[in-house]
Amino acid sequence: MKKKFLGKAVLSSMMVLMGATSAMALTGQEKLGQMLYFDKYLSLNHNQSCASCHHPAAGWADPLNAAMPDVYPVSLGSDRNLNGCRNAPPSGYAAFTPLFDNQMLAGGQFWDGRADTLKDQAKGPFLNPVEMGMPDEAAVIAAIADRNNPKSRAYQTFFRQVYGVNLSKIDYTNNALILDLYDKVAEAIGSFEQTKRLTSFTSKYDYYLAGMTTLSDQEMAGLALFEGKGGCNACHPSAAQVNTDATITPPLFTDFTYDNLGVPKSSNVLLTDCPTDLGLGGRINDPAQDGKFKVSSLRNVEMSAPYAHNGYFATLADIVHFYNTREDGTWPGPEVAANVNYNELGNLGLTVQEEADLVAFLQTLTDGFEDKMPRNFVPPSITPLP
């Protein structure tokens, strides 16, 4: 059994009282971060924002991927002729991911944990040629300050109020200043990603844990399989922790560790030229970790198709079937044959009905269930990590 990890910082920061006050209005920094997050002008061709690949309509993943997962398993860049080799992971609930632990090999942002914090992660896409494609940090700051940017006046106001910066008087020859401003941009985006907008804990399962709704017979059967025969909760813990002071720790459905599931190499035309992806092992140069990718949270998983690091599985039913039947000879071999987890998946012995029950349970993890319930439920008030 793989060692499980949930950082103490996460546990302490997530303790909440169900009757706590509701989310407060956004701070100036959070509002600034929200504007930056949704601003397509900050890309090479003014056509891509953070939200283009991490949108609320797709569970904070890529809506194009979710709508056409067989055609687009990965995101297109601002240059529509370019794309990356990995499926965009959802940004929802990423705020609770602990820093990468070099001993436990757990935590960190991205599929391979290469960024520690939300701020660190936010710096990457702007300058990635297969994502937003900006040539350098100065180009990002110039796009923010550009008077042709529809948000220019709002940026002037918020940069002055939040950071005391006058965007109309930027010395673009001062590299230290530009890097500091770029750091502030990423900091603001990270602050927005910690807000209730991305961490609402308002799924049907949250209401169920709060004793305010019941699961259907099929959903209950799926939960029993998730925690029993399917063994899913070995890596995706599903139980809330009830603390002695009447607070709770809501489940995040990930233990933040890394695993090689034996996912096949994609044959999609967008990934034809992609090299073998070694995941964590490639990043830390450790063959014992080759093929391992971070265990994803399952919150909003219904909305965030496709699945796995290369988007190999178009639907929830597909990946559940893979977990159940990987060893039956009908699937292609793994992209990375070393370090495949043969202990916790691959031959679960689930029936067709049991697979469907598991999918039904996973669909209870989608936020927004409050629209179907009386408004006497107060979502948890939680302080995420930086």
N, C-alpha and C positions, 0 to 999 in steps of 0.2 A: 504494500500500500504506500502510495506516495505521501511524503511528509506534507502536512497542511500548514498554511501560514496565513495569519491575519494579524497585522502589526498592532502593537499595543496603542500606537498613536491613533490608528483608525478606530479601535474600540473605544478609547477614551473620548474621541471627538464625535462619536456617533450616538452617545447616550442621550436619550431624549424623553420628554414627557408627552404623552399623547394629547394631553389637554393644554399644551403650550400655545402661546399666541401665534397667529398665522404670520406668514412671511411679510416682512416690512417692505416698503418701497425701495427700489434700487438706489444705491448711493451714486454719487457723481461718477466715480471710477467704474462702477458696474454699468451705468448707462453708456459711458464712453466705450467700454468693452463690447457692449451689445451692438453699438453702431459699427465698430470695427469688424465685428464678427460677421455682420450681414452686408458688408460693403464690397460690391463687385469691382468698384473702381480701383481697388488696391491690388489688381492683378495686371499682368502684361497687356492683355487685350480688353481690360475693363469688363470682363464677363464671368469672373469667378470669385467667390468669397469663401470664407471658412464654411459658411452654411451651405454652399453648393455641394459639399461632400459630407456635411454633418448637419442635416436639416431636421427640425422637429417633426416634419411630416413623415420622415422615414426613421423615426426612433433615434434621431440625431446621427444617422448615417446618410448615405448618398441616395437621394430620391430617384435618380436615373437608374442606379443599380437595383433599387427595390422594385421599380416598375418593370424593368426588363433584365432580370438577373441572368438569363441565359445568354443575352447579347452583350451586356456590360457587367462582367464580374468585378471589374475595377473601374476607378474613376478616370475620366478624361481630364486633361489639363486645360489651362487657359489657352494654350495652343492645342486645338482639338485633334491634331495629328499625333499628340504625345499622350502617353498614359504610364502610370506606375505599374508595378508587378504585384502589389498587394491590395486587397480589399480595404477600403477605408473603415477603420473601427469606429463604432459610435462614440461620440463625445459625452453623451449623457452618463452621469454617475462616475465619469473619469476623475472627478474631483476627489474621490475617496481612495484612489490608488496610492499606496505607500511608495516611498522612495525605493529605488532598486536596492535590494539587499544582496551583497556579493557573496555572503555565506549561504544564505537560504535560497539564493537565486529566485527571488520573487519580487514583484512590484515593478515600478517604472512604467512610463507612458510608451505608446506605440506597441506594435506586435512583438518587438524584441527588447522593449524596456530601455531604449537608448536615451530617453529623456527622463529626468527625475520628476520635474514639476510641470504643472499646466503652463506656466510661463515659458519654460524651456521648450515644451512641445509646440507652443504657438509661434515660436520663431522659425520653425522649419518650413512650413508650406509656402510662405511668401517667396522664399528664395529657391525653392525646388523647381527646376525647369519642367518637370512633368506635372507640377501642380499649378501654383499661381504664377510662377515664371518670372518674377521680378529680378532684375540683374544684381541688385545689391540693396543694402539697408537704406541708403540715401534715396533710392528710387521709391521705396515704400513711404518714407517720410514726405517726399515731394508730392506723391499722389494724395496723401492726406491733406497737405497744405494747398494743393492745386485749387485755384478758384473755380475751375471747371468741374470740380467734384461737387455733386449736388449736396453733399453733407459738409462742405467746406466751412460754412459759417458756424454750424453746430460744433465742429471740431475746434474751431478757434475758441469758442466759449468754454468747452469742456477741458481742453488742454490748459487754458489759463486758470480755470477754477480748480482743477484737480492737481495739476503739476506746476502751475506758475510759469507756463511756457507760452511765449508769443510765437505762433506758427508763421507769422508774416515776417519774422526777423530771424530766420534760421541761417546760420553760416554753414553751408554745405561743404566747405573746405575743412571744417573742424571735425575730424573723424571721431574723436572721443565724444563730442556732443551728439553726433548722429547715432552712434552706438548706444548712448544713454537714452536717447529718445526712442530708439527701436526697442530697447529693454522695457521702456514704459508702455509702449504699444502692446507688447506681449503680456506684461503684467496686467493691463486693463482687460485684455481678452480672458486671461486666466481668472480674473475676479468675476467676470460675467459667467464663466463656466461653473462657478461655485454656487450660483443662485438657484432659487427654487425652479426657475425656468427649466433647468436641466436636471434637477435633483428633487423632484416633487414627491416621490413615494406615494403616488395616488393610484396604484393598480388595484384591481379586484383582490389580488392576494394580500395587499396591505390592509384593505378593508376586512378581509377574512381574518387576518391576524389580530386586528383590532376588535373582533367580535361583532362587526357591524354588517356582515353579509355572510352568506353561505356559498360554498362551491357546489356546482352540480354534481350528480353522481359520477359523470364521466371525468370531470375535473378532479374530484376526490380520488377516483381510481388512478388518474395520472399522477397525482401527488404521492400516493402510496407507492407507485412504481418508481417515481423519481427518488424517493427516499429508501426504496427497498430493492426490488429485483433489478431495476435499471442501474442502480448505484450512481446516479447522476450527482447526488449531493456530496459525493466524495471530493469533487472538485468545485462544485457549485452549491455551497451550503445554503440551505433553504429555511433554517430555523431562526426565528427571532430570539434574542437573548433578553430575558426579563431580569432586571437588576433589583437589588435589595431596596433601592430608593424609589421603586415603582416606575423607573424609566425603562426604555427598551432599546435594544440595538437591532434595527431592521436588517434583514439579510440583503447582501449585495449580489448573491449568486455567483461569486467567484472567490477563490482562495488566493488569487494573484500569482500563482505559480506558473510553470511552463511545462508543456507536454507535446510530444510527437504523437498525433492521433493516427498517423498513417495515411493522411490525405493524399490522394493521387495528384500528379502534376496535371495542371489544366491544359487542355488542348484548344482553348478558345483563341481565336486569331489575335486578340489583343495581347496575349501572353506568349505567343509563339517564340519570340526572341528572348524571353526572360531566362536567366540562368537558374540552375537549381538553387532553391532558397533554403539556406541552412539555418535561418531563424536566429535564435539566441546563440547557438554555437558559432555561427559566422560572426556575430558581433563581438563575442568575448574570446574568439579563437580557441574554443574548447570542443573537440570532436565528440565528447561525451554529451554535449548539449545540442548537437546537430539535429535539425528538423523540429526543434521545440519552439512553440509559440505560446504567448501569454494566454492563460485561460480567460475567456471573455465573460463579462457579466451577462446574465440572461435577461436582465431588465429591458423591456421593450423589444425583445428578440423577435417577436412576431412581425414587427415593422421593418426590421433592418436587414432584409435579404440583400444579397446572397450571404452564404456562410463559409467559414474557414478563412485562413489568411489569404488564399488565392481566389476566394469566391466560387469554389468548385461546386457547391451545393446551392441550387436555386431556391429551394423551399425548406421550411422546417421539417416537413415530412421526409424530404430527401436526406437531410443530415441525421435525423433520428433513425431512419432505416440503415444508414451507413454505420452508425454506432452499434446497431443491433446485429448487422449481417456482414461486417467487413471481411470476415474469414470464410465466407461461403463460396468463394471462387468466382463471384460475379463482378467484383470490383477490380479495376486496375491496381497494380502494385503501388506502394507509397512513393511519393516524390523523393523522400529520404528514408532509406530502408533501416538505417541505424537508429537505435533508441526508441523504436515504436513501442507504445504502451499496449502490451498484450494482456495486461492483468485486469483492466477496468472497462474495456470495451472490445467490440469486435465479434463477440459470440454470446449475446445476452439471452437468447432464447425467447424473445418477446414475440407474441402473436401479432397479426395484423391489427387486431382490435387494440392490443396493448400499445402499439406504436401510436395509434390514433388517440388513445387516452393521454399519452405523454404530450402530444402536440396540444391537446385541449388544455392541459395544465399550463404549458408554457404560454399559452395565449392569455392566461390570467395575470401575466406579469407586465401587461401594457398599461402605461400611465393614462390617466384621464377618466378613470371609472367614477370619479365624483360627479360627472355629468349624469350618471344613472342613479344617483343616491341622494337622499335628503342631505342638505348642507350642514350637518352637525358633526362632520368629521374634520378634525384639524390635522393636516399633514404634519409629520415630524419636523421639528426645527433643529437642523443639524449644522454643525460647523465643519465643512470639509477641510481636507489638507490644502496647503498652498497650491 
